[in-house]
Amino acid sequence: MVPVRWLLVDRYLAVEQIPDVTCPVLQFHGAQDTIVPITLARRLFAAAPEKSATGVAKRFVELARADHNDVVLVAEPELHQALGEFLESLARRSEAGK
């Protein structure tokens, strides 16, 4: 038996790297994800800065029915709504700063 970590070529160090992110953070994750468990998504979100460098609060959107590869198929309305709201908030913030 060979430890899996010896075979992995790609290292995903997102939890260690996300504290350095300065842009606004919007994270989507399927609650039914069988590849990346929702607990890992929540851990990543918790490690992200509370706000971006411009003061935008981070946002997590849990898609109740979505697995890993079917987000658009089963949660398109929720996905579009959350993304639209996030982009609108950025646009309003940008307009207010002018």
N, C-alpha and C positions, 0 to 999 in steps of 0.2 A: 504494500500500500504506500502510495506517494501522497504526501499532504497536498491538498488542492492549491494552497497558496504558492507552492513551487511551480505549479503548472500555469497559473494565471499570468498573462502577459500584461494586461491592462489593469492598472490600479485605479480605483475610483475613490479619490480622497476628498470628496465633496464636503463632508462634515468638517474636515480640517481646513478647507479652503474658503468656505462660504462666509466666515466671519470677516474676511477681507473684501467682500463685495460691497461696492458703494452705490450701485444703481438700484432703482426700485425692484422689489422682488414680488412676483406673483407666481405661486406654486400651485399646480393642479396635481391631484393624485386620486386614483381609483381606490375606493375602499375595498374592493374585491380583488385587488391586484395579487396575482399568484406568483409573480416574478420578483417584485420589490414590495415587500409587506408595508402596509400603511404605517406601521410603527417606525420603520426606517425613514419614511417620508416625514413623519412628525419630528423625528430626531433631527433631520436636516433642517427643517423649518425652525426649530427651536434654536439651532446654532447660528441662524442668519441674524444679522443686525436688526434691531427693532425698526429702524428707519434708514432710508437711503441717505446719501450725503446731502440731498436736497430736501430732506425731511418727509419723504413719502413712507408711510407705514407699510411694513410687509403684509402680505395677504396670502392665506392658505385656503384653497377651495377643494374640499373633499367631495368627490363624485361618487355618490352612494352605490350606484349600480355598475360602475366601470371596473374592468379588469385592467391589465397592462396595455393591451393592444386594441381595445375596442372603445376607447374614450369617445371618439366622434360618433361612432355608431349608436352608443347607448346613452350618451350624455351631451349631445350636441347643443340643445337649448341652454343647459346650465353653463356649458363651456362658453358659448357665445355671450350670454348675459354677463358672466363674471369678467370676461375679457373686455367687453364693451364698457362696463362700469369702470374698470381699472384704467383703460385708455382715456375715457372721458375725464376721470379725476386727474390724470396727468395733463390733459389738454387744458382743463380749468386752471390748474396750478401754473402752467406755463403762461396762460393769458393773464393771470393775476400778477405774475412777476414782471410783465412788460410795462 
